[in-house]
């Protein structure tokens, strides 16, 4: 073999060795994805260990043989790697970018070798479809993020990114891109980034449709977007876009939480005064519930879409506008209805004017506050009973709203049998806990106050786990694997919390025994045993269906 031939064989050997590592890494990644999705093991099996030994043995052949044996051996390895790549591509092609994004996010930024291996797998595709480009966009952006402890991602130095991207570009053939064509494309991406950073409100961000325009630009670029110079600007803009959206979204979310609590108060007030709810208002409330459920579902999965919060905000504002007595017909209908009658004045508190009387001097937000104040038995808001808890907020609101639908002059044992709340299967002392907290009849910071708050939160988690177990059982026999995966992923968070909650039960039991205050001990034991039944049932269902069950 000539010197040039030996060098050529050595280069081929290096490329094939790198490709082997990429396929081996991707195989392990894909196997984990399928297992977590509940789609069973990989349909293909390979002797990666044997293939690795064969490649290692070729080191001596490539370096010293003077005949065609080295080329023949390398051809054989290349054909085997081509076959593996084709078969893995068939399996991977069935998974949408949105599905794989969740698994890409589990790869730590520091694990650059794994990220590069996955990127090489996609770069070795002969034909680039839009899904392939979308997956590469996700992976390259992850690679462009510098390790940081902050909540916001930080882009690496542009020169460092260019070196990394240029090395990876060797694994695919890119179309020619003269400097005269590259410059306007870079400018187009930079203009998008500048526009994003100048927008200072979530509503303006949505109405600008800048994300949609940016996505269309990347789609038009196609494989051209993989040129290192352009890819540096694209990934940096991706990181800036993600940070900007998160920043503006969090600001908007605070407003949403505040207004959502006001909507809950309106619903409770209308349940006590059904004559005030016209058909239009009832439909608006129903629209709000629909968008809220969709928003909360996305929030639990950390996959809130821009349209979710936008639609919920619009539906929410429609309800608030309906309570504006200064608005034109038909939104002034509430103010024009007969006064439902005075509310009972609280001690040391002057009687309040009716909604229709006070409405002329109130803004929509103040009027909602007026409704909420009159609808409650006292001035304590629902959100003040327990600290914000993204995991349990929906279940807590469900319990609280159901309890507010029940007349408060009934005994707790009667309350839990009321049609409005029977399906939640609460214990009498759990319903009583909410009543005492809402009435502020127990002093804050005392052991009873802490116990009542714990009864509420543990009941909410129990209700949530029972619902998730029922949903897993229903989906187990269906063909909706994506939905099952979503429920398993969400319920894993419930199981994590359940472990800590069980420890908290034990703490209350130990504390009661230590202090000799055992009059509520039986209640704690019964709530705990019911909680453990829900906990163990969900754990077993979750584990049986392939979920990553916390231990």
C-alpha positions as CSV (number, residue, x, y, z in Angstrom):
1,X,0.0,0.0,0.0
2,X,1.3,3.5,-0.9
3,X,1.9,6.2,1.7
4,X,-1.2,8.0,0.4
5,X,-3.2,4.9,0.5
6,X,-2.2,4.2,4.1
7,X,-3.2,7.7,5.0
8,X,-6.5,7.4,3.2
9,X,-7.2,4.1,5.1
10,X,-6.3,5.8,8.4
11,X,-8.7,8.7,7.7
12,X,-11.5,6.2,6.8
13,X,-10.8,4.3,10.0
14,X,-11.0,7.4,12.1
15,X,-14.3,8.4,10.4
16,X,-15.8,4.9,10.8
17,X,-14.7,4.7,14.5
18,X,-16.4,8.1,15.2
19,X,-19.5,7.0,13.4
20,X,-19.6,3.8,15.4
21,X,-19.6,5.8,18.6
22,X,-22.4,8.0,17.3
23,X,-24.6,5.0,16.4
24,X,-23.9,3.2,19.7
25,X,-24.8,6.4,21.7
26,X,-28.0,7.0,19.6
27,X,-29.0,3.3,20.0
28,X,-28.9,3.6,23.8
29,X,-30.7,7.0,23.7
30,X,-33.4,5.6,21.4
31,X,-33.8,2.5,23.4
32,X,-34.4,4.6,26.5
33,X,-37.0,6.7,24.7
34,X,-39.0,3.8,23.5
35,X,-39.0,2.1,26.9
36,X,-40.2,5.3,28.6
37,X,-42.9,5.7,26.0
38,X,-44.1,2.2,26.7
39,X,-43.5,1.0,23.1
40,X,-41.4,-1.9,24.1
41,X,-37.7,-2.6,23.4
42,X,-35.9,-1.7,20.1
43,X,-37.2,-3.8,17.2
44,X,-33.5,-4.3,16.1
45,X,-30.6,-5.8,18.1
46,X,-26.9,-5.5,17.3
47,X,-23.7,-7.0,18.6
48,X,-22.1,-3.6,19.3
49,X,-19.5,-5.2,21.5
50,X,-18.3,-7.6,18.8
51,X,-18.4,-4.8,16.2
52,X,-16.3,-2.6,18.5
53,X,-13.7,-5.4,18.9
54,X,-13.6,-5.9,15.2
55,X,-12.9,-2.1,14.6
56,X,-10.2,-2.2,17.2
57,X,-8.5,-5.1,15.6
58,X,-8.4,-3.1,12.3
59,X,-5.9,-0.7,13.8
60,X,-3.0,-3.0,12.9
61,X,-4.4,-3.9,9.5
62,X,-4.8,-0.2,8.5
63,X,-1.4,0.7,9.7
64,X,0.8,-2.0,8.2
65,X,-0.9,-4.1,5.4
66,X,0.3,-3.5,1.9
67,X,-2.6,-5.2,0.1
68,X,-6.3,-4.6,-0.4
69,X,-7.2,-6.3,2.9
70,X,-7.5,-3.0,4.8
71,X,-9.9,-1.5,2.2
72,X,-12.0,-4.7,2.2
73,X,-12.3,-4.8,5.9
74,X,-13.2,-1.1,6.1
75,X,-15.8,-1.6,3.3
76,X,-17.4,-4.4,5.4
77,X,-17.6,-2.2,8.5
78,X,-19.0,0.7,6.5
79,X,-21.8,-1.5,5.1
80,X,-22.7,-2.7,8.6
81,X,-22.8,0.8,9.9
82,X,-24.9,1.9,7.0
83,X,-27.4,-0.9,7.8
84,X,-27.6,0.1,11.5
85,X,-28.1,3.7,10.6
86,X,-30.9,2.9,8.2
87,X,-32.7,0.8,10.7
88,X,-32.3,3.3,13.6
89,X,-33.6,6.0,11.2
90,X,-36.8,4.1,10.6
91,X,-37.5,3.9,14.3
92,X,-36.4,7.4,15.0
93,X,-38.5,8.8,12.1
94,X,-41.7,7.8,13.8
95,X,-41.0,10.2,16.7
96,X,-41.9,13.8,16.3
97,X,-39.5,16.6,17.3
98,X,-41.9,17.7,20.1
99,X,-41.6,14.2,21.6
100,X,-37.8,14.0,21.4
101,X,-37.4,17.5,22.7
102,X,-38.4,16.3,26.2
103,X,-35.7,13.7,26.1
104,X,-33.1,16.0,24.6
105,X,-33.7,18.3,27.6
106,X,-32.7,15.5,30.0
107,X,-29.2,15.5,28.5
108,X,-27.0,17.7,30.6
109,X,-25.3,20.6,28.9
110,X,-22.0,19.4,30.3
111,X,-22.4,16.0,28.5
112,X,-21.2,17.5,25.2
113,X,-20.1,14.1,23.9
114,X,-23.6,12.7,24.0
115,X,-25.0,15.8,22.3
116,X,-22.4,15.7,19.5
117,X,-23.0,12.0,19.0
118,X,-26.8,12.6,18.5
119,X,-26.0,15.5,16.2
120,X,-23.7,13.4,14.1
121,X,-26.4,10.8,13.7
122,X,-28.7,13.3,12.1
123,X,-26.0,15.0,10.0
124,X,-25.2,11.6,8.4
125,X,-28.8,11.5,6.9
126,X,-28.7,11.5,3.1
127,X,-32.1,13.3,2.9
128,X,-33.0,16.1,5.3
129,X,-36.7,16.5,6.0
130,X,-38.1,19.3,8.1
131,X,-38.4,17.1,11.1
132,X,-34.7,16.3,10.9
133,X,-33.8,20.0,10.6
134,X,-36.1,20.7,13.6
135,X,-34.3,18.1,15.7
136,X,-30.9,19.4,14.7
137,X,-32.1,22.9,15.6
138,X,-32.9,21.7,19.1
139,X,-29.7,19.8,19.6
140,X,-27.4,22.5,18.2
141,X,-29.1,25.1,20.5
142,X,-28.5,22.8,23.5
143,X,-24.9,22.5,22.5
144,X,-24.6,26.3,22.1
145,X,-25.8,26.9,25.7
146,X,-22.9,27.5,28.2
147,X,-23.0,25.7,31.6
148,X,-24.6,28.1,34.0
149,X,-26.4,28.1,37.3
150,X,-28.8,30.9,36.4
151,X,-32.3,30.1,35.3
152,X,-31.7,31.8,32.0
153,X,-29.6,30.1,29.4
154,X,-26.4,31.8,28.2
155,X,-24.8,31.4,24.8
156,X,-21.2,30.4,24.4
157,X,-18.6,32.6,22.9
158,X,-19.3,33.0,19.1
159,X,-15.7,31.9,18.2
160,X,-16.0,28.8,20.3
161,X,-19.3,28.0,18.7
162,X,-17.9,28.5,15.2
163,X,-15.1,26.0,15.9
164,X,-17.5,23.4,17.3
165,X,-20.0,23.8,14.5
166,X,-17.3,23.8,11.8
167,X,-16.0,20.4,13.1
168,X,-19.4,18.9,13.0
169,X,-20.2,20.3,9.5
170,X,-17.6,17.8,8.2
171,X,-20.1,15.1,8.7
172,X,-22.5,16.3,6.1
173,X,-22.3,18.0,2.7
174,X,-23.5,21.6,2.7
175,X,-24.6,23.6,-0.3
176,X,-22.3,26.3,-1.4
177,X,-22.9,29.7,0.2
178,X,-20.9,32.6,-1.2
179,X,-20.2,35.5,1.2
180,X,-22.5,37.8,-0.8
181,X,-25.4,35.4,0.0
182,X,-24.4,34.7,3.6
183,X,-24.4,38.3,4.7
184,X,-28.1,39.1,4.1
185,X,-29.1,35.8,5.8
186,X,-27.1,36.7,8.9
187,X,-28.7,40.1,8.9
188,X,-32.2,38.6,8.7
189,X,-31.5,36.5,11.7
190,X,-30.0,39.4,13.6
191,X,-33.0,41.6,12.9
192,X,-35.2,39.0,14.4
193,X,-33.1,38.9,17.6
194,X,-33.1,42.7,17.8
195,X,-36.9,42.8,17.5
196,X,-37.3,40.2,20.2
197,X,-35.2,42.1,22.6
198,X,-37.0,45.3,22.0
199,X,-40.5,43.9,22.8
200,X,-41.4,44.6,26.4
201,X,-44.8,43.0,26.9
202,X,-46.2,39.5,26.5
203,X,-49.3,40.7,24.5
204,X,-47.0,42.7,22.1
205,X,-44.8,39.6,21.8
206,X,-47.8,37.4,20.7
207,X,-49.3,40.0,18.4
208,X,-46.0,40.7,16.7
209,X,-45.9,37.0,15.5
210,X,-42.2,37.3,15.6
211,X,-41.8,33.6,16.5
212,X,-43.9,32.5,13.6
213,X,-41.8,34.7,11.2
214,X,-38.6,33.4,12.7
215,X,-39.7,29.8,12.2
216,X,-40.7,30.4,8.6
217,X,-37.3,32.0,8.0
218,X,-35.5,28.9,9.3
219,X,-37.8,26.6,7.2
220,X,-36.9,28.5,4.1
221,X,-33.2,28.2,4.9
222,X,-33.4,24.5,5.1
223,X,-30.0,22.8,5.2
224,X,-28.3,26.1,4.5
225,X,-29.0,26.9,8.2
226,X,-26.3,24.4,9.1
227,X,-23.4,26.6,7.7
228,X,-21.3,27.3,10.8
229,X,-21.3,31.1,10.4
230,X,-25.1,31.2,10.1
231,X,-25.7,28.5,12.7
232,X,-23.9,30.5,15.3
233,X,-26.3,33.4,14.8
234,X,-29.4,31.1,14.7
235,X,-28.5,29.2,17.9
236,X,-27.7,32.5,19.7
237,X,-31.0,33.9,18.6
238,X,-32.8,30.7,19.7
239,X,-31.4,31.2,23.2
240,X,-32.3,34.8,23.2
241,X,-35.8,34.0,22.0
242,X,-36.3,31.4,24.7
243,X,-35.1,33.7,27.5
244,X,-37.2,36.6,26.3
245,X,-40.3,34.5,26.1
246,X,-39.8,33.1,29.5
247,X,-39.2,36.5,31.0
248,X,-42.3,38.0,29.5
249,X,-44.3,34.9,30.1
250,X,-43.5,34.9,33.8
251,X,-44.6,38.5,34.1
252,X,-47.9,37.7,32.3
253,X,-48.4,34.5,34.4
254,X,-48.4,36.5,37.6
255,X,-51.3,38.6,36.2
256,X,-53.1,35.4,35.1
257,X,-52.8,33.8,38.6
258,X,-54.3,37.0,40.1
259,X,-57.1,37.2,37.7
260,X,-57.8,33.5,37.9
261,X,-58.4,33.8,41.6
262,X,-60.9,36.6,40.9
263,X,-62.7,34.4,38.4
264,X,-63.0,31.7,41.1
265,X,-64.6,34.2,43.4
266,X,-67.0,35.3,40.7
267,X,-68.0,31.7,40.1
268,X,-68.6,31.2,43.8
269,X,-70.7,34.3,44.0
270,X,-72.8,33.3,41.0
271,X,-73.4,29.9,42.6
272,X,-75.0,31.7,45.5
273,X,-76.9,34.2,43.2
274,X,-77.7,32.2,40.0
275,X,-80.1,34.8,38.8
276,X,-77.2,37.1,37.9
277,X,-75.7,34.6,35.5
278,X,-77.1,35.2,32.0
279,X,-76.4,32.8,29.1
280,X,-73.6,34.9,27.7
281,X,-71.8,35.0,31.1
282,X,-72.2,31.2,31.6
283,X,-70.7,30.6,28.1
284,X,-67.8,32.9,28.9
285,X,-67.1,31.0,32.2
286,X,-67.2,27.7,30.3
287,X,-64.7,29.1,27.8
288,X,-62.5,30.2,30.6
289,X,-62.6,26.7,32.2
290,X,-61.7,25.1,28.9
291,X,-58.7,27.2,28.3
292,X,-57.6,27.1,32.0
293,X,-57.6,23.2,31.9
294,X,-55.5,23.3,28.7
295,X,-53.2,25.9,30.2
296,X,-52.8,24.0,33.5
297,X,-52.2,20.7,31.6
298,X,-49.4,22.4,29.6
299,X,-48.0,23.9,32.7
300,X,-47.7,20.6,34.5
301,X,-45.8,19.2,31.5
302,X,-43.7,22.4,31.3
303,X,-45.0,22.7,27.7
304,X,-47.2,25.8,27.8
305,X,-47.8,27.0,24.3
306,X,-48.1,30.7,23.5
307,X,-51.7,30.4,22.3
308,X,-52.8,28.7,25.6
309,X,-52.1,31.6,27.9
310,X,-53.3,34.1,25.2
311,X,-56.7,32.4,24.8
312,X,-57.1,32.0,28.6
313,X,-56.3,35.7,29.1
314,X,-58.9,36.7,26.5
315,X,-61.6,34.4,28.0
316,X,-60.7,35.7,31.5
317,X,-61.0,39.3,30.4
318,X,-64.4,38.6,28.8
319,X,-65.7,37.4,32.2
320,X,-64.3,40.4,34.0
321,X,-65.8,42.8,31.4
322,X,-69.2,41.2,31.9
323,X,-69.0,42.5,35.5
324,X,-68.3,46.0,34.4
325,X,-71.5,48.0,35.1
326,X,-70.3,50.9,33.0
327,X,-70.0,48.9,29.9
328,X,-72.5,49.0,27.1
329,X,-75.2,46.4,26.6
330,X,-75.1,43.4,26.9
331,X,-72.1,43.6,29.3
332,X,-74.0,45.9,31.6
333,X,-76.6,43.3,32.1
334,X,-75.3,42.4,35.6
335,X,-75.6,45.9,36.8
336,X,-79.1,46.3,35.4
337,X,-80.5,43.3,37.1
338,X,-82.5,43.7,40.3
339,X,-80.4,43.9,43.5
340,X,-80.3,40.4,45.1
341,X,-80.6,42.0,48.5
342,X,-78.3,43.3,51.2
343,X,-75.6,41.1,52.6
344,X,-75.5,40.5,56.3
345,X,-73.1,43.0,57.8
346,X,-70.1,41.7,59.7
347,X,-69.6,43.0,63.3
348,X,-67.9,46.3,63.5
349,X,-68.3,46.7,59.7
350,X,-70.7,49.0,58.0
351,X,-73.2,47.4,55.6
352,X,-72.0,47.3,52.0
353,X,-73.9,48.7,49.0
354,X,-75.2,46.2,46.6
355,X,-73.2,45.5,43.4
356,X,-75.6,47.5,41.3
357,X,-75.4,50.5,43.7
358,X,-71.6,50.4,44.0
359,X,-70.9,49.6,40.3
360,X,-71.1,53.1,39.0
361,X,-68.0,54.2,40.9
362,X,-65.9,51.0,40.5
363,X,-63.5,49.8,37.9
364,X,-63.9,46.2,36.6
365,X,-61.1,45.0,38.8
366,X,-62.4,46.8,41.9
367,X,-65.9,45.4,41.2
368,X,-64.6,41.9,41.1
369,X,-62.9,42.5,44.5
370,X,-66.2,43.7,45.8
371,X,-67.9,40.6,44.6
372,X,-65.2,38.4,46.2
373,X,-65.4,40.2,49.5
374,X,-69.2,39.8,49.7
375,X,-69.2,36.2,48.6
376,X,-66.8,35.1,51.3
377,X,-67.8,34.4,54.8
378,X,-64.9,36.7,55.8
379,X,-62.2,38.7,54.1
380,X,-59.7,35.8,53.8
381,X,-58.9,34.9,50.2
382,X,-58.6,31.3,49.0
383,X,-55.0,31.9,47.9
384,X,-54.0,33.0,51.4
385,X,-55.0,29.7,53.0
386,X,-52.1,27.8,51.4
387,X,-48.9,28.9,49.7
388,X,-48.8,28.7,45.9
389,X,-48.1,25.1,44.8
390,X,-48.0,24.5,41.0
391,X,-48.3,20.7,41.5
392,X,-51.5,20.9,43.6
393,X,-53.1,24.2,42.6
394,X,-55.7,22.6,40.4
395,X,-56.8,19.9,42.9
396,X,-56.8,22.5,45.7
397,X,-59.1,24.8,43.8
398,X,-61.3,21.9,42.9
399,X,-61.8,21.0,46.5
400,X,-62.2,24.6,47.7
401,X,-64.7,25.5,45.0
402,X,-66.7,22.3,45.7
403,X,-66.8,23.1,49.4
404,X,-67.9,26.6,48.7
405,X,-70.8,25.2,46.7
406,X,-72.2,23.6,49.9
407,X,-74.2,25.5,52.5
408,X,-72.0,26.3,55.4
409,X,-74.5,25.7,58.2
410,X,-74.3,21.9,57.7
411,X,-72.2,19.6,59.8
412,X,-68.9,18.3,58.2
413,X,-70.3,14.7,58.0
414,X,-73.2,16.0,56.0
415,X,-71.1,18.3,53.8
416,X,-69.0,15.4,52.4
417,X,-72.1,13.6,51.3
418,X,-73.5,16.6,49.4
419,X,-73.8,15.9,45.6
420,X,-71.4,18.8,44.9
421,X,-68.5,17.2,46.7
422,X,-69.3,13.5,47.1
423,X,-67.1,12.5,44.2
424,X,-64.0,13.9,45.9
425,X,-64.4,11.4,48.8
426,X,-63.2,13.7,51.5
427,X,-63.2,13.0,55.1
428,X,-65.3,15.1,57.4
429,X,-62.3,16.6,59.2
430,X,-60.8,17.6,55.8
431,X,-63.9,19.6,54.9
432,X,-63.9,21.0,58.4
433,X,-60.2,22.1,58.0
434,X,-61.1,24.3,55.1
435,X,-64.0,25.8,56.9
436,X,-61.9,26.7,60.0
437,X,-59.1,28.1,57.9
438,X,-61.5,30.2,55.8
439,X,-63.3,31.5,58.9
440,X,-59.9,32.2,60.6
441,X,-61.3,30.5,63.7
442,X,-57.9,28.9,64.5
443,X,-54.8,31.0,65.2
444,X,-52.1,31.1,62.6
445,X,-48.9,29.3,63.4
446,X,-50.4,27.0,66.0
447,X,-50.2,23.2,65.7
448,X,-53.9,23.0,64.8
449,X,-53.5,25.6,62.0
450,X,-50.5,23.6,60.5
451,X,-52.5,20.3,60.8
452,X,-55.6,21.8,59.0
453,X,-53.4,23.1,56.2
454,X,-51.8,19.7,55.9
455,X,-55.1,17.9,55.9
456,X,-56.1,20.1,52.9
457,X,-52.9,19.7,50.9
458,X,-52.6,15.9,51.5
459,X,-56.3,15.5,50.5
460,X,-55.6,17.4,47.3
461,X,-52.6,15.2,46.5
462,X,-54.7,12.1,47.2
463,X,-57.4,13.2,44.9
464,X,-54.8,14.0,42.2
465,X,-53.1,10.6,42.5
466,X,-56.5,8.7,42.4
467,X,-57.4,10.6,39.2
468,X,-54.0,9.9,37.6
469,X,-54.2,6.2,38.5
470,X,-57.7,6.0,36.8
471,X,-56.3,7.8,33.8
472,X,-53.3,5.4,33.5
473,X,-55.7,2.4,33.7
474,X,-57.9,3.9,31.0
475,X,-55.0,4.7,28.7
476,X,-53.2,1.4,29.2
477,X,-55.5,-0.4,26.9
478,X,-55.7,2.4,24.3
479,X,-53.4,3.1,21.4
480,X,-52.6,6.7,22.6
481,X,-49.0,6.1,23.7
482,X,-48.2,9.8,23.7
483,X,-51.0,10.6,26.1
484,X,-50.0,7.7,28.4
485,X,-46.4,9.0,28.5
486,X,-47.7,12.5,29.4
487,X,-49.7,11.1,32.3
488,X,-46.8,8.9,33.5
489,X,-44.5,11.9,33.4
490,X,-46.9,14.0,35.3
491,X,-47.7,11.4,37.9
492,X,-44.0,10.8,38.6
493,X,-44.1,14.3,40.2
494,X,-47.0,13.3,42.3
495,X,-45.2,10.2,43.5
496,X,-42.1,12.3,44.4
497,X,-44.3,14.6,46.5
498,X,-46.2,11.7,48.0
499,X,-43.0,10.3,49.5
500,X,-42.4,13.6,51.4
501,X,-46.0,13.8,52.4
502,X,-45.9,10.4,54.0
503,X,-42.9,11.5,56.1
504,X,-45.0,14.6,57.1
505,X,-47.8,12.3,58.3
506,X,-45.4,10.5,60.5
507,X,-44.1,13.8,61.9
508,X,-47.6,14.8,63.0
509,X,-48.2,11.4,64.6
510,X,-44.9,11.5,66.5
511,X,-45.6,15.1,67.6
512,X,-49.1,14.2,68.9
513,X,-47.8,11.3,70.8
514,X,-44.9,13.3,72.3
515,X,-47.2,16.1,73.4
516,X,-50.0,13.8,74.5
517,X,-52.5,15.7,72.2
518,X,-54.1,12.6,70.7
519,X,-57.7,13.7,70.2
520,X,-57.1,14.0,66.4
521,X,-54.7,11.0,66.1
522,X,-57.3,8.7,64.7
523,X,-58.1,11.3,62.0
524,X,-54.4,11.6,61.0
525,X,-54.1,7.8,60.9
526,X,-57.2,7.4,58.7
527,X,-56.2,10.2,56.3
528,X,-52.7,8.6,56.1
529,X,-54.0,5.1,55.4
530,X,-56.2,6.4,52.6
531,X,-53.3,8.4,51.3
532,X,-51.1,5.4,51.3
533,X,-53.7,3.4,49.4
534,X,-53.7,6.0,46.7
535,X,-49.9,6.3,46.8
536,X,-49.2,2.6,46.5
537,X,-51.9,2.1,43.8
538,X,-50.5,4.9,41.6
539,X,-46.9,3.6,42.2
540,X,-47.8,0.1,41.1
541,X,-49.7,1.3,38.0
542,X,-47.0,3.7,37.1
543,X,-44.3,1.0,37.4
544,X,-46.3,-1.5,35.5
545,X,-46.7,0.8,32.5
546,X,-43.0,1.6,32.2
547,X,-42.8,4.9,34.1
548,X,-39.6,6.0,35.8
549,X,-41.0,5.3,39.2
550,X,-39.4,7.2,42.1
551,X,-38.1,4.9,44.9
